[in-house]
Amino acid sequence: MEKVDFDTTVDRYGTYSTQWDYVKDRFGEANLLPFTISDMDFKAPQGVTDVLIRAAKKGVFGYTRWNNSEFKGAIVNWFKRRYQVNVDADAIVYSPSVIFSLAKLLEQYSQPGQKVLTFSPCYDAFINTVSANNRLLLQFDVDDGVDWAALHRTFAQEHPAVFLLCNPHNPLGIAWTDQDMQKLVALCNAYHVAIISDEIHMDVVRKGTKVHSLAAYFDQLTVQKAVITSASKAFNIPALGVSYALIPDVLDREQFLYSLKKKNALSSVPYLGMLATIECYDHQEDWLNQLSAYIDGNYAYMQKFLEDELNLKYQIPAATYLGWIDISPLGIDMRDLQHEMVTKQKVAIMDGSVYGNGGHNYLRFNLGAPRSKIEDGLNRLAKAVHALQNK
Ligand SMILES: Cc1ncc(COP(=O)(O)O)c(C=O)c1O
């Protein structure tokens, strides 16, 4: 396949973009250069656009079935080819979004008031969704790695109903190893804790990283379980509204489908999103590999920049396109830094405290963008830091 151009800047203004057009909602000011929520500034693969244009030209947008062999086959083949995991096609169910699946599975696998255990810092929607569904989120801090003995004690003492895994982990970028997964499976089995694995970040990883989907461990799990994921993160198509879950147990799956179709009247899939998902999985793996290599380059650039300009040691994570930068060695206050970045440098970089425990004094910097934007953003960050250090 020919080389994909990830360098050219795409103007995202005027697309109702949450990141660009609505940056003021999060940062209080408009027209900031955003490195915020996790979507990318790249165009989707050309093949996806072509498929969408063909469908748009045909002009047929009636109610559409997701339960077909092309959609489910694309997912089965993707897991087989990329992750060497055999997924049972019957386990696949469509869902409008990964976090919708999470909300529905929390209803199924736990009762109001029960505890949901997750590794922190964590994706902010975990915090919101768990609490909005009247469950109690227990955050187990893994900023400095997992203390397995302490985790064991937490399982034993806190009696969580659900363990919610982010695999790979947003924001830390950890790709859980086979050993990690074995330990989590054993803990969930031993303490009768259901497990939900959010694998939306599984596809963008550093060269050599291996991701271990929970689907590979389904047979070993004696508790309720599910993988929730989507092609939307890696191929940059979240606005197309298609995700899916893998729910191997037939009764759990029927309950999920009852909730989806009967309680929430979501039988019909967004047609364009389904076509795009099939195209991504069937034909865009090379695009994804080129994207991952480009993101590797962004990380290397950022690592060198932080070391050279700010004297910060930064370790490149195994997965995701999110940088997690510890600012504590800089000796400046996060509120001052945010104020300087937003008001003077006109740059929006997420404050790590959004991601719960362990996020204090970190920045989460979205690296899913052309190199020139990464350079610009890091320069603005450095200027803000220097201005505060020279005060
Ligand atoms: C870990 C994780 N899960 C889920 C999502 C969102 O998925 P969806 O839009 O399909 O709910 C994100 C987006 O940032 C994410 O980082």
PDBQT file of the ligand as one rigid body, heavy atoms in Angstrom, charges set to zero:
ROOT
HETATM    1  C1  LIG A 401     -10.952   3.814  27.518  1.00  0.00    +0.000 C 
HETATM    2  C2  LIG A 401     -12.027   4.430  26.682  1.00  0.00    +0.000 A 
HETATM    3  N1  LIG A 401     -13.208   3.817  26.574  1.00  0.00    +0.000 NA
HETATM    4  C3  LIG A 401     -14.214   4.335  25.828  1.00  0.00    +0.000 A 
HETATM    5  C4  LIG A 401     -14.039   5.527  25.161  1.00  0.00    +0.000 A 
HETATM    6  C5  LIG A 401     -15.188   6.109  24.396  1.00  0.00    +0.000 C 
HETATM    7  O1  LIG A 401     -15.821   5.157  23.639  1.00  0.00    +0.000 OA
HETATM    8  P1  LIG A 401     -17.286   5.434  23.113  1.00  0.00    +0.000 P 
HETATM    9  O2  LIG A 401     -17.285   6.800  22.506  1.00  0.00    +0.000 OA
HETATM   10  O3  LIG A 401     -17.519   4.353  22.107  1.00  0.00    +0.000 OA
HETATM   11  O4  LIG A 401     -18.188   5.332  24.294  1.00  0.00    +0.000 OA
HETATM   12  C6  LIG A 401     -12.814   6.192  25.224  1.00  0.00    +0.000 A 
HETATM   13  C7  LIG A 401     -12.637   7.476  24.524  1.00  0.00    +0.000 C 
HETATM   14  O5  LIG A 401     -11.789   8.259  24.836  1.00  0.00    +0.000 OA
HETATM   15  C8  LIG A 401     -11.785   5.645  26.018  1.00  0.00    +0.000 A 
HETATM   16  O6  LIG A 401     -10.605   6.247  26.136  1.00  0.00    +0.000 OA
ENDROOT
TORSDOF 0
